[in-house]
Amino acid sequence: MVYIIRLMLIACVLFMGSCSQDQKVKDSQLALMKTTNPNPTVTAKNKGKDNAINIEKEVSSFDEIYDVAVVKGKKATLVVYKVKHMKRFKMKKIEKDLNKTLEEHFPKENFTVSSDYKVFLEAVRLVERKNNGTLSDKKAEKRLNEIVKMTGDMK
C-alpha cells in the first residue's frame, strides 16, 4: 500500500514538472515581478538601432536601476526603467541624473524618461509585439507616440 502511494506521488510530481516545461510565458506577463531587460527596439527599419543599444547601456550603468526598456522612434525615444526597491526613496534624484546623463551623451535625441510601472509594461508589450512581427513599423510608431503622450498626461 505504501509503495502504491509513493508511486502515485512520484507520478504526480513528474506530471506536474512536464506540464510546466511546455508553457511559454511572455515577458510582459512577468514584467512587474522579475527583470525582463528587453532588447532595444526601433520603430523605423534599420535606423538608430546602435544608438538605442548605447542608450540602454548608458541607463543600465546606473547602480540604482535594474531593468531597462528603450524604444526609439522617428521623433521620440522612450526610456523606461525600474529602480531597486531600497533606492526608491531617491526617485527624483535618479530621474534628474538620468535625464542629465542622457542629454549630455545623446544631445540630438528627444527623450521621454519614466519609471512608472504601467509605462514600463506598455513598452515591454510594444517590444514583444514588434519583435514577434505582429506590429508593423507604422503601427509601432503610432503606439510609441501614444505611450509618450500617456507619460505626459501622468505628470
DRENFITI-444998 format. One line per field, with one value per atom (N, C-alpha, C, CB): residue number from 0; atom name; residue in one letter; x, y, z. Coordinates in pm, whole numbers, plus 32768, in hexadecimal, padded with zeros to 4 digits. Glycine has a CB too. Layout:
! residues N
num <- NUM_...
atome <- CA_...
residu <- a_...
xx <- X_...
yy <- Y_...
zz <- Z_...
! end
This chain:
! residues 155
num <- 0_0_0_0_1_1_1_1_2_2_2_2_3_3_3_3_4_4_4_4_5_5_5_5_6_6_6_6_7_7_7_7_8_8_8_8_9_9_9_9_10_10_10_10_11_11_11_11_12_12_12_12_13_13_13_13_14_14_14_14_15_15_15_15_16_16_16_16_17_17_17_17_18_18_18_18_19_19_19_19_20_20_20_20_21_21_21_21_22_22_22_22_23_23_23_23_24_24_24_24_25_25_25_25_26_26_26_26_27_27_27_27_28_28_28_28_29_29_29_29_30_30_30_30_31_31_31_31_32_32_32_32_33_33_33_33_34_34_34_34_35_35_35_35_36_36_36_36_37_37_37_37_38_38_38_38_39_39_39_39_40_40_40_40_41_41_41_41_42_42_42_42_43_43_43_43_44_44_44_44_45_45_45_45_46_46_46_46_47_47_47_47_48_48_48_48_49_49_49_49_50_50_50_50_51_51_51_51_52_52_52_52_53_53_53_53_54_54_54_54_55_55_55_55_56_56_56_56_57_57_57_57_58_58_58_58_59_59_59_59_60_60_60_60_61_61_61_61_62_62_62_62_63_63_63_63_64_64_64_64_65_65_65_65_66_66_66_66_67_67_67_67_68_68_68_68_69_69_69_69_70_70_70_70_71_71_71_71_72_72_72_72_73_73_73_73_74_74_74_74_75_75_75_75_76_76_76_76_77_77_77_77_78_78_78_78_79_79_79_79_80_80_80_80_81_81_81_81_82_82_82_82_83_83_83_83_84_84_84_84_85_85_85_85_86_86_86_86_87_87_87_87_88_88_88_88_89_89_89_89_90_90_90_90_91_91_91_91_92_92_92_92_93_93_93_93_94_94_94_94_95_95_95_95_96_96_96_96_97_97_97_97_98_98_98_98_99_99_99_99_100_100_100_100_101_101_101_101_102_102_102_102_103_103_103_103_104_104_104_104_105_105_105_105_106_106_106_106_107_107_107_107_108_108_108_108_109_109_109_109_110_110_110_110_111_111_111_111_112_112_112_112_113_113_113_113_114_114_114_114_115_115_115_115_116_116_116_116_117_117_117_117_118_118_118_118_119_119_119_119_120_120_120_120_121_121_121_121_122_122_122_122_123_123_123_123_124_124_124_124_125_125_125_125_126_126_126_126_127_127_127_127_128_128_128_128_129_129_129_129_130_130_130_130_131_131_131_131_132_132_132_132_133_133_133_133_134_134_134_134_135_135_135_135_136_136_136_136_137_137_137_137_138_138_138_138_139_139_139_139_140_140_140_140_141_141_141_141_142_142_142_142_143_143_143_143_144_144_144_144_145_145_145_145_146_146_146_146_147_147_147_147_148_148_148_148_149_149_149_149_150_150_150_150_151_151_151_151_152_152_152_152_153_153_153_153_154_154_154_154
atome <- N_CA_C_CB_N_CA_C_CB_N_CA_C_CB_N_CA_C_CB_N_CA_C_CB_N_CA_C_CB_N_CA_C_CB_N_CA_C_CB_N_CA_C_CB_N_CA_C_CB_N_CA_C_CB_N_CA_C_CB_N_CA_C_CB_N_CA_C_CB_N_CA_C_CB_N_CA_C_CB_N_CA_C_CB_N_CA_C_CB_N_CA_C_CB_N_CA_C_CB_N_CA_C_CB_N_CA_C_CB_N_CA_C_CB_N_CA_C_CB_N_CA_C_CB_N_CA_C_CB_N_CA_C_CB_N_CA_C_CB_N_CA_C_CB_N_CA_C_CB_N_CA_C_CB_N_CA_C_CB_N_CA_C_CB_N_CA_C_CB_N_CA_C_CB_N_CA_C_CB_N_CA_C_CB_N_CA_C_CB_N_CA_C_CB_N_CA_C_CB_N_CA_C_CB_N_CA_C_CB_N_CA_C_CB_N_CA_C_CB_N_CA_C_CB_N_CA_C_CB_N_CA_C_CB_N_CA_C_CB_N_CA_C_CB_N_CA_C_CB_N_CA_C_CB_N_CA_C_CB_N_CA_C_CB_N_CA_C_CB_N_CA_C_CB_N_CA_C_CB_N_CA_C_CB_N_CA_C_CB_N_CA_C_CB_N_CA_C_CB_N_CA_C_CB_N_CA_C_CB_N_CA_C_CB_N_CA_C_CB_N_CA_C_CB_N_CA_C_CB_N_CA_C_CB_N_CA_C_CB_N_CA_C_CB_N_CA_C_CB_N_CA_C_CB_N_CA_C_CB_N_CA_C_CB_N_CA_C_CB_N_CA_C_CB_N_CA_C_CB_N_CA_C_CB_N_CA_C_CB_N_CA_C_CB_N_CA_C_CB_N_CA_C_CB_N_CA_C_CB_N_CA_C_CB_N_CA_C_CB_N_CA_C_CB_N_CA_C_CB_N_CA_C_CB_N_CA_C_CB_N_CA_C_CB_N_CA_C_CB_N_CA_C_CB_N_CA_C_CB_N_CA_C_CB_N_CA_C_CB_N_CA_C_CB_N_CA_C_CB_N_CA_C_CB_N_CA_C_CB_N_CA_C_CB_N_CA_C_CB_N_CA_C_CB_N_CA_C_CB_N_CA_C_CB_N_CA_C_CB_N_CA_C_CB_N_CA_C_CB_N_CA_C_CB_N_CA_C_CB_N_CA_C_CB_N_CA_C_CB_N_CA_C_CB_N_CA_C_CB_N_CA_C_CB_N_CA_C_CB_N_CA_C_CB_N_CA_C_CB_N_CA_C_CB_N_CA_C_CB_N_CA_C_CB_N_CA_C_CB_N_CA_C_CB_N_CA_C_CB_N_CA_C_CB_N_CA_C_CB_N_CA_C_CB_N_CA_C_CB_N_CA_C_CB_N_CA_C_CB_N_CA_C_CB_N_CA_C_CB_N_CA_C_CB_N_CA_C_CB_N_CA_C_CB_N_CA_C_CB_N_CA_C_CB_N_CA_C_CB_N_CA_C_CB_N_CA_C_CB_N_CA_C_CB_N_CA_C_CB_N_CA_C_CB_N_CA_C_CB_N_CA_C_CB_N_CA_C_CB_N_CA_C_CB_N_CA_C_CB_N_CA_C_CB_N_CA_C_CB_N_CA_C_CB_N_CA_C_CB_N_CA_C_CB_N_CA_C_CB_N_CA_C_CB_N_CA_C_CB_N_CA_C_CB
residu <- m_m_m_m_v_v_v_v_y_y_y_y_i_i_i_i_i_i_i_i_r_r_r_r_l_l_l_l_m_m_m_m_l_l_l_l_i_i_i_i_a_a_a_a_c_c_c_c_v_v_v_v_l_l_l_l_f_f_f_f_m_m_m_m_g_g_g_g_s_s_s_s_c_c_c_c_s_s_s_s_q_q_q_q_d_d_d_d_q_q_q_q_k_k_k_k_v_v_v_v_k_k_k_k_d_d_d_d_s_s_s_s_q_q_q_q_l_l_l_l_a_a_a_a_l_l_l_l_m_m_m_m_k_k_k_k_t_t_t_t_t_t_t_t_n_n_n_n_p_p_p_p_n_n_n_n_p_p_p_p_t_t_t_t_v_v_v_v_t_t_t_t_a_a_a_a_k_k_k_k_n_n_n_n_k_k_k_k_g_g_g_g_k_k_k_k_d_d_d_d_n_n_n_n_a_a_a_a_i_i_i_i_n_n_n_n_i_i_i_i_e_e_e_e_k_k_k_k_e_e_e_e_v_v_v_v_s_s_s_s_s_s_s_s_f_f_f_f_d_d_d_d_e_e_e_e_i_i_i_i_y_y_y_y_d_d_d_d_v_v_v_v_a_a_a_a_v_v_v_v_v_v_v_v_k_k_k_k_g_g_g_g_k_k_k_k_k_k_k_k_a_a_a_a_t_t_t_t_l_l_l_l_v_v_v_v_v_v_v_v_y_y_y_y_k_k_k_k_v_v_v_v_k_k_k_k_h_h_h_h_m_m_m_m_k_k_k_k_r_r_r_r_f_f_f_f_k_k_k_k_m_m_m_m_k_k_k_k_k_k_k_k_i_i_i_i_e_e_e_e_k_k_k_k_d_d_d_d_l_l_l_l_n_n_n_n_k_k_k_k_t_t_t_t_l_l_l_l_e_e_e_e_e_e_e_e_h_h_h_h_f_f_f_f_p_p_p_p_k_k_k_k_e_e_e_e_n_n_n_n_f_f_f_f_t_t_t_t_v_v_v_v_s_s_s_s_s_s_s_s_d_d_d_d_y_y_y_y_k_k_k_k_v_v_v_v_f_f_f_f_l_l_l_l_e_e_e_e_a_a_a_a_v_v_v_v_r_r_r_r_l_l_l_l_v_v_v_v_e_e_e_e_r_r_r_r_k_k_k_k_n_n_n_n_n_n_n_n_g_g_g_g_t_t_t_t_l_l_l_l_s_s_s_s_d_d_d_d_k_k_k_k_k_k_k_k_a_a_a_a_e_e_e_e_k_k_k_k_r_r_r_r_l_l_l_l_n_n_n_n_e_e_e_e_i_i_i_i_v_v_v_v_k_k_k_k_m_m_m_m_t_t_t_t_g_g_g_g_d_d_d_d_m_m_m_m_k_k_k_k
xx <- 8052_8000_8057_7FA2_80BF_811A_8160_8181_8185_81C8_816D_81F6_80EF_8090_8081_8006_807B_806F_80ED_8058_815F_81DD_81E4_8256_81BC_81BC_815E_8193_80EA_808B_80C3_8004_8105_8141_81AF_8179_8203_826E_8232_82CB_81CA_8189_814D_811C_8110_80D7_8143_808A_81B3_8221_825A_8290_826D_82A0_823E_82BE_81BF_815A_8156_80D1_815B_8159_81D6_814F_8247_82C4_82C4_8339_828B_8288_8226_8264_81BD_815C_8197_80DE_81E7_821B_8286_8254_82C6_832F_82F7_8383_827D_8242_8208_81D6_81F9_81BE_8227_8180_8200_8255_8211_826E_8255_821C_825A_8232_8208_8238_8278_81C6_82DA_831B_82B7_838B_8256_81F6_81A2_819C_8191_8143_8190_8118_8212_8264_82B3_82C4_829A_82EB_82ED_82B9_8282_827F_82BB_81F2_82CF_8301_8393_82B2_83CB_8456_8498_8460_8518_8563_854D_85FA_8528_850F_857D_8489_85B5_861C_8601_86A4_8593_8579_85E1_84EC_85F8_8657_8622_8670_867C_864F_860B_86C7_85A0_8553_854C_84C6_854E_8544_84C9_85C5_8477_83FB_8413_8397_8482_84A3_850C_84D6_8503_855F_85F0_8537_8644_86D6_8705_870B_86B9_86E3_86F0_8680_8769_877F_8788_8715_8794_879C_8818_879E_888A_8905_88F6_897D_88B6_88A0_8846_8862_87E0_8786_87D0_870E_882A_887A_88D5_88CE_8912_8968_891A_89B0_88A1_884B_882D_87C7_880C_87EE_8868_87C1_88DE_8958_8970_89D1_8959_896E_890F_895B_8890_882D_884A_879F_8870_888E_8907_88A3_895B_89D4_89B4_8A34_893C_8915_8900_8893_893D_8933_88A5_8991_885B_87D4_876E_87A7_8790_8732_8751_8738_86E7_86FD_86B6_86D3_8662_861C_85FF_8598_861E_8612_85D1_869D_857A_8542_8550_84AB_8585_8598_854F_8631_84FC_84B7_84D5_841B_8518_8540_84E5_85D4_84A5_8450_8490_83C9_8442_8476_8494_8412_843B_844C_846B_83CF_8435_8442_848A_83B8_84CD_850C_84D6_85A8_8498_845E_84C1_83D8_84E0_8538_84E9_85BE_84CC_8486_84DE_83FB_84D5_8530_84ED_85B2_8527_84FB_856E_84CA_854C_85B0_85B0_8594_8627_8631_85DE_86C5_85A6_8544_8575_851B_85E8_861A_864D_868A_8658_8685_860F_86DE_8595_8520_850B_84A6_854F_8545_8584_8587_85DC_8624_85F4_86BA_8576_8542_8555_84AF_8539_8547_85D7_8515_8634_86C2_86F2_8717_86C6_86ED_86BC_86B5_863E_8608_864F_8571_866E_86B5_8740_86C1_8789_880F_880A_8852_87A7_8799_877C_8729_8721_8703_8780_8692_87CA_8842_88AA_887F_88BF_8920_88F7_892E_8877_8848_8854_87B7_8833_883D_88CF_87FF_892B_89B9_89F0_8A0B_89CE_8A05_89BD_8A01_893D_88ED_889E_888E_88E1_889E_8836_8904_883F_87E1_875E_8822_875A_86E4_867B_870B_85FD_858D_855B_851A_8585_856A_84E9_85DD_84A6_843B_8468_83AE_847D_84B3_8448_8535_8435_83CF_83F7_8348_83D0_83E4_835D_8434_82F3_826D_825E_8202_8227_8219_81B8_81EB_814F_80EE_812F_8072_817E_81C4_8229_8209_826E_82D0_828A_8316_8219_81CE_81A1_8154_8171_8147_81BD_8105_8231_82A9_82D4_831C_82D0_82F6_8295_82F8_8215_81B3_81CE_8124_81F0_8211_828A_822A_82F1_836A_8349_83D6_82FA_82D4_8288_827E_8225_81D3_8226_815C_8282_82D8_8336_832A_8371_83CE_8388_8419_830B_82BE_828E_8247_8292_8262_81CC_8284_818A_80FB_80DC_80BC_8144_8132_818D_8150_8154_81A4_81F0_8149_8250_829E_8244_830A_81E6_818C_8135_8132_80FE_80AB_80FE_8060_817A_81D3_81F3_8254_820B_8225_81AB_824A_8136_80BA_80A8_8040_80C0_80B2_811A_80BF_8193_81FC_81CF_8281_8198_8169_80F7_813B_80A1_8035_806F_7FD5_80D4_8113_8158_8178_819E_81E1_817A_8234_810B_80A0_8068_802E_805C_8029_8086_8019_8108_8165_8158_81F6_813D_8127_80A8_8123_8042_7FC2_7FCC_7F57_802A_8038_8079_8088_80C6_8110_80BE_8185
yy <- 7F89_8000_807E_7FFF_807F_80F1_8106_80DC_809A_80A4_80E2_801A_80C2_80F9_8190_80B3_81BB_824A_8294_8260_825B_8299_82A0_8249_8235_8232_829D_81A7_82AC_8312_839E_8301_83B3_8434_8457_8434_83F8_840D_842A_8392_83E1_83F8_8485_838F_84B1_8539_85A3_8550_8592_85F2_85F6_85CE_8583_857F_85BE_84EF_85A3_85DD_8674_85A2_86A8_8739_8779_8758_8739_876F_8773_871E_870F_870C_8772_8680_8790_87F3_887F_87F1_88A0_8929_8946_8940_88E0_88F7_8921_887C_88FE_891D_89AA_88B9_89EB_8A6F_8AD7_8A8D_8B33_8BA5_8C20_8BB2_8C66_8CDC_8D57_8CDB_8DB4_8E30_8E87_8E7B_8ED8_8F34_8F96_8F7F_8FBF_9022_8FEB_9050_8F67_8F2C_8F2A_8EA0_8F2C_8F28_8FA9_8EB3_900E_9088_90CD_90E8_90C4_9107_90B4_912C_9033_8FDB_8FB9_8F5D_8FC5_8F9E_8FFB_8F0C_8FEC_903B_9000_903E_9056_9026_9050_9059_90C8_90FF_90E2_90C8_9119_9102_9148_9134_9113_9151_91D9_90F5_9239_92BB_92A9_931D_92F2_92E4_936A_92B0_9362_93D8_93C6_93EC_942F_9424_9435_948B_9473_9482_941B_9512_93E5_937A_93A9_9348_9361_9372_9401_9344_9450_94DA_94ED_9541_94FF_9520_94AB_9577_9432_93BD_93C4_933B_93ED_93FA_9464_941B_94D2_953D_950D_95B7_94C0_948A_942B_9442_93DC_9381_93D0_9322_943B_948F_94D5_94F6_94FE_953C_94D8_9571_945D_93F6_93DB_9375_93D4_93BD_942F_93AD_94A9_951F_951D_95A0_94FE_94FA_9485_94EE_9413_939D_93B0_9324_9411_9428_9467_9482_949B_94D2_945F_9528_9469_93FF_93EE_941C_945B_9458_9416_94E5_9405_93D3_9340_9428_92EE_9260_922A_9211_9278_9248_92BF_91FD_92B2_9323_92F4_9361_9349_9332_93B4_9302_93AA_941E_9406_943A_9467_9461_94E4_944A_94D9_9550_955E_9547_95D2_95F0_9656_9623_9687_96EB_976F_9702_9798_9818_9809_986C_97A4_9795_9714_9797_9718_96A1_968C_96AD_9619_95F8_95A4_95AE_95D1_9588_956F_95D6_94F1_94CD_946F_948C_947A_942E_940D_947B_93AD_938A_93A3_92F4_93DA_93FE_9394_948B_9372_9312_9344_92FE_92E5_9304_9368_9285_9354_93AC_9432_9367_9440_94BC_9514_949F_94E5_952F_95B1_94D9_95C2_963E_96B2_962F_9694_96FA_9702_96DE_96E6_96E0_9762_96BD_97D2_9853_986B_98C5_9850_9865_9806_9851_978B_9729_9756_969C_9781_97AD_982B_97C6_9885_9900_98DF_9961_9889_9860_9815_9808_97C1_9775_97D1_970D_982F_988F_98DF_98EF_990B_995A_9908_998B_988C_9835_981B_97B1_97FD_97E1_985C_97B1_98D0_994B_996B_99C1_994C_9965_9907_9956_9887_9822_981B_979C_983F_9835_98B7_97BA_9925_99A7_99B3_9A12_9963_996F_9922_993D_98D2_9880_98CE_9801_98AC_98E5_9878_9918_987D_9812_9826_9807_97B8_97B0_9743_9790_976A_9710_96F9_9749_967A_965B_95E0_9645_95E4_956F_9533_9596_955F_952E_949E_9589_9448_93BA_93A5_936B_93F4_93E4_9405_943F_946F_9495_942A_951F_93F4_938A_9311_9361_92ED_927A_9292_925E_9309_932A_9325_93B4_9355_9352_92C2_93A1_926E_91E0_919C_9196_91BA_9182_91B0_91A9_922F_9265_921E_92FD_920B_91C5_9136_91C5_90F1_9066_905F_902B_90B4_90B1_90D6_910F_9133_915C_90EA_91DC_90A9_903B_8FC0_9017_8FA9_8F36_8F4B_8F1A_8FC6_8FE4_8FFE_8F75_9007_9021_90B5_8FE5_9108_9198_91D2_91D7_9219_9255_92CE_927F_92FE_9372_93EC_9392_93FD_9471_946A_9479_93F5_93E5_93ED_9360_93BB_93C4_9456_9375_94A5_9534_9579_9577_9555_958F_956B_955F_94EB_94BF_9502_9425_9512_9558_95E5_955B_962A_96B3_96B7_96F1_9651_9649_9637_95D5_95E3_95CB_964A_9556_968F_970D_9773_9745_977A_97D6_97B0_97D7_972E_96FE_9729_9665_9727_9751_97E6_972F_9833_98C2_98E0_9909_988F_98A1_987E_984C_9827_97FA_9863_977A_98BC_991D_998F_9951
zz <- 8000_8000_8000_8079_8052_805C_7FD6_80CE_7F93_7F12_7EA8_7EE4_7EAD_7E4C_7E61_7E58_7EDE_7EFD_7ECF_7F95_7EEA_7EBF_7E25_7EF6_7DE5_7D53_7D1A_7D20_7D56_7D29_7D41_7D73_7DB0_7DD0_7D6B_7E5F_7D4B_7CE9_7C5F_7CE2_7C3A_7BB9_7BB2_7BA1_7C1F_7C23_7C14_7CA6_7C58_7C51_7BC4_7CB6_7B86_7AFE_7A9C_7AD5_7AAF_7A58_7A64_7A79_7ADD_7AF4_7AB9_7B8A_7AC6_7A8F_79F8_7AC0_79BA_7928_78F0_78F7_7938_7909_7908_7960_796A_7974_790B_79FF_78D4_7872_77EB_7863_77CC_774B_7745_772A_77B7_77B9_7796_7841_773D_771C_7753_7682_77AD_77EB_77AC_7885_7784_7749_77B4_7702_778A_77E6_7821_77A0_77D3_7804_7877_7792_787C_78E8_796B_78C3_7963_79DC_79F2_79D6_79A3_79A5_7A2D_793E_7A78_7AF8_7B68_7B1B_7B50_7BB9_7BAC_7BBA_7B35_7B21_7ABC_7AF2_7AAE_7A4D_79C2_7A70_7963_78DB_787B_78AA_788D_7835_77A1_785C_776B_76DC_7686_76B7_7611_75B4_7588_7539_7575_7542_74BA_7536_74A5_742B_73E2_744A_735F_7309_72B2_72B2_72AA_725C_71C7_728B_719F_7111_70EC_70F3_7077_704C_704A_6FC1_7093_7092_70AB_7010_70F0_710C_71A3_70D0_71D2_725E_72BD_728A_7289_72E2_733B_728F_7301_7350_73BB_72F5_7398_73F7_7469_73B1_744B_74B1_750E_7470_74D7_752A_7586_74D1_7553_75A6_7614_7550_75F6_765B_76CA_761C_76A3_7707_7760_76C3_7725_7773_77D5_7717_77A8_77FE_7875_77AD_785C_78C7_7925_788E_78EF_7941_7999_78E8_7978_79C8_7A50_797B_7A62_7AE4_7B46_7AD7_7BBB_7C20_7C55_7C93_7C59_7C93_7C37_7CB3_7BB9_7B54_7B35_7AD3_7B31_7B17_7A9B_7B8C_7A5C_79E5_798B_7A0B_790B_78AE_782C_7891_77F6_7771_7722_7779_76A9_7652_75CF_7639_75AA_752A_74E2_753C_7470_7424_73AC_73F9_73A4_7333_72D7_7362_7278_721A_7261_71A8_72B9_72FD_7392_72ED_73D1_7462_7485_74A4_74F7_752E_75BA_752E_75D1_7652_76A1_7642_771A_7774_77F5_7790_780F_788A_78DA_786D_795C_79B1_7A36_79C9_7A7A_7B01_7B61_7B09_7BD4_7C38_7CA6_7C73_7CD7_7D45_7DBA_7D6F_7E03_7E6A_7ED2_7EAF_7F0A_7F74_7F3E_7FC0_7EBC_7E7F_7E56_7E06_7E6B_7E3E_7E8A_7E4D_7EFC_7F47_7EFB_7FD0_7E9E_7E52_7DC2_7E55_7DAA_7D22_7CD4_7D26_7D13_7CCE_7CA5_7D28_7CFF_7CE2_7C74_7D62_7C79_7C12_7B8A_7C34_7B82_7B01_7AD0_7B0D_7B2C_7B05_7ACF_7B7E_7B16_7AEA_7A66_7B55_7A57_79DC_7964_79EA_7977_790C_78E7_7937_794B_7933_78E5_79B9_790D_78CA_7839_7915_7823_779C_7742_779F_7777_7727_7704_7773_7761_7746_76DB_77C6_76E6_768B_7604_76CD_7602_7589_7576_758F_7555_754F_74DF_753D_7478_7408_741E_738A_7487_74A2_74F1_74EF_74DB_7525_7584_74C4_7603_7663_76B0_76C4_76C9_772B_778B_76E9_7808_786D_78D7_78AB_78FD_7960_79B2_791C_7A30_7A87_7AAE_7B04_7A6E_7A8B_7A5A_7A4A_7AAE_7A8B_7A17_7B03_7A12_79A5_791F_79BC_791C_78A2_787D_78B2_78E3_78CB_788C_794F_78C2_788F_77FE_78E8_77E0_7758_76F7_7754_7724_76CF_76B4_7711_7719_7707_76A7_7790_76B3_7656_75C7_767F_75B8_7534_74F9_753C_754A_751D_74F3_758C_7545_7524_74A0_7595_7490_7417_739C_7425_73AC_733C_7316_7361_737A_7360_732A_73DE_734F_731D_728F_7377_7261_71DB_71D5_7180_7248_7249_7243_72C5_7243_7240_71D5_72CB_7175_710A_7140_7092_70F0_7119_712F_70B1_70D6_70DE_715D_7060_7178_71EF_726F_71EA_7269_72DC_72FB_72C4_7293_72A6_72E3_721F_72B3_72E8_737B_7296_739B_7426_747F_742F_744D_749A_74BA_744B_7458_746F_74D5_73EC_74D4_7538_75C4_7516_75D1_7654_7684_764C_762A_764F_767D_75D7_7637_765E_76E7_75F4_76FF_777F_77F1_777D_77DB_7845_7860_781E_77F9_780D_7859_7788_7843_7889_791E_7848_7941_79CB_7A24_79D1_79E9_7A3C_7A69_79F3
! end
